[in-house]
Amino acid sequence: MSSAPPVLLRREHDVLFATLNRPETRNALAPEVVAALMQAVAQAESDAAVRALVLRGAGGFFCAGGNVGNFQARLDADAAGEDPVAARNREFGRFMQRLAALPVPVIAVVEGAAMGGGMGLACAADLVLATQDAKFALSETSLGIIPAQIAPFVAARLGRRAALRLGLFGERVAGGAAQALGLVDELAFDGAALDALLAQWLTRLCACAPGANRALKPLLRRCGREDDGALLDDAARLFAACMRSEGAEGIAAFREKRPAAWRHEFTADAVRS
C-alpha cells in the first residue's frame, strides 16, 4: 500500500482542492480514498469560510471507479449478519449523498477518464470541466455488476434515458458527445487549458458572495421536492438575512463601482495540482 496520502488537500483563497492521489491504480475508489474524500467533504461542510470544493485526480487521470482488487476480499468476508458487500456499497452511497448535499459548489476537473464510480463523482458535482479527450463510462455492467450507489446521481444529472443508454450498453463518451449528454459543462483542449478554464470559473465563483452561495445551493435543492409556499417563506427569510449581512457590502460596492470585499481572481498557476 502506498505511504502517500490517499487524497491531497490544499486550500487556496478558501477554495478546497482535493486531489485523488493513487495514480498507480488510476485513483480507484479504495476504502482509504473514500474515507479521505469524506474528510474533505466534512471540512467543507463545517468550515463556513470554504467557498468551493474542487475534485481532481493525480497523474492525469480522474478516477477509475471502484477498486476491483478489493472485490474478492469482500466476497470472502464473514457474511454473518449484514451482507458485507452490500454494507460497503451502501457506505459509498452515504458519501455520495454528503458530497451532493454540500452547501458550497463542487467542481469536478476531469482528465484521462471518469469510469464507474468516478463518473458518479462527476455527476454529483455542480460543474464539470474536462479535457476534450477525457472519457466517461458506466463500466459496471461489463463486469457483471451495477452502478448501484451512483445511479440516482447519474440519472439526476443526465436524465433517465441517457443513464439507461450509458448503463445498459457500456458506451464510452468523450468531448462533444459528453457535453451534449450533460456530463460536461465546458471542455478544454489539454491539461494546461483545463487549468486556465478552472481559474476562470473560480474567478467567477469568487465574484459571488460566499454566504449567499451557501444559502442558495440548499434552497435550489429543495425546489420541486416540497410545498412552494413553505419554500418561499424560507426563501424570504434567507433573503432578509443576506440583505443584513453580505448584501450591505454587495450593494455598497455596486453603488461605489468597486469590487466587493469577497472578490478574488485566480490564475492557472494557483489552481494547478
Helices and strands as residue ranges (DSSP letters): E 7-12, E 15-20, G 23-25, H 31-46, E 52-57, G 58-60, G 68-70, H 71-76, H 84-100, E 106-110, E 113-115, H 117-124, E 127-131, E 135-137, G 140-143, H 151-158, H 160-169, E 173-174, H 175-181, E 186-188, H 191-205, H 210-222, H 228-243, H 246-256, H 268-271
